[in-house]
Amino acid sequence: MLIDRLVRLLLPRQGQFFSLLEGIADNIQSATNLFEELITAEGHPAFETIAAKLKSVEVASDAFEAGVHEELDRTFVTPIDREDLAALAKALDNVVDGMEHAATFASLYQFERLTEPMREMVRLTVGAARHVAAAARLLRRFGNPEAVREATASVRSLESEADSVFRKAVAGLFTESLSPADLVRQKDLLAALEGGIDQCEDAMDVIRSVLVKNG
């Protein structure tokens, strides 16, 4: 009946939104497991395989983000602001994108193994992304901003540590006898890795902001 359809349209579809966001969180966790393999990867084929697997996770994450927007289009009343839901979906998806982007760089640039600073940045990103995934699963309890206080502090600390590793690594490139091509490829991958952990901090800030706003 028409009245039933109108009621379904007007009622908050809270479960759908949070299930979709948790789906992206699950993909973040899956991405970290693959991304972590870069630390021990040896040989270009290994990097190609990791990048290809991460691409599949990234595509799945994009589908969840698209699902959030589809729900927004068909839902009149949302559990929290529409802009907040869209921002959460985008920020979480960007965490997966950042890891996939860095792995793709490692593959395209024909790396045989990562340098120690690169491996350290991977470790730091994995830690930060896992904190983000855990925090995203708390969004259903959006009335409790204190639930993510520790995770927020941890991600900021990891991002700050990654910044230090990045700066020292880039400075070190110019003291080594590298060919111009190798200097560029190493600098670009370091920058991609830094961008990935920056996405983790950005996502954590969005989660914290939404929880505080709705607390």
BELKA-V879288 format. One record per helix or strand of 2 or more residues. SS is the DSSP state (helix for helix, strand for strand). FROM is the first residue (numbers start at 1). LEN is the number of residues. If there is no record, write none. Layout:
BEGIN
ss=SS from=FROM len=LEN
ss=SS from=FROM len=LEN
END
This chain:
BEGIN
ss=helix from=2 len=9
ss=helix from=14 len=26
ss=helix from=44 len=31
ss=helix from=82 len=27
ss=helix from=116 len=21
ss=helix from=139 len=3
ss=helix from=145 len=29
ss=helix from=180 len=34
END
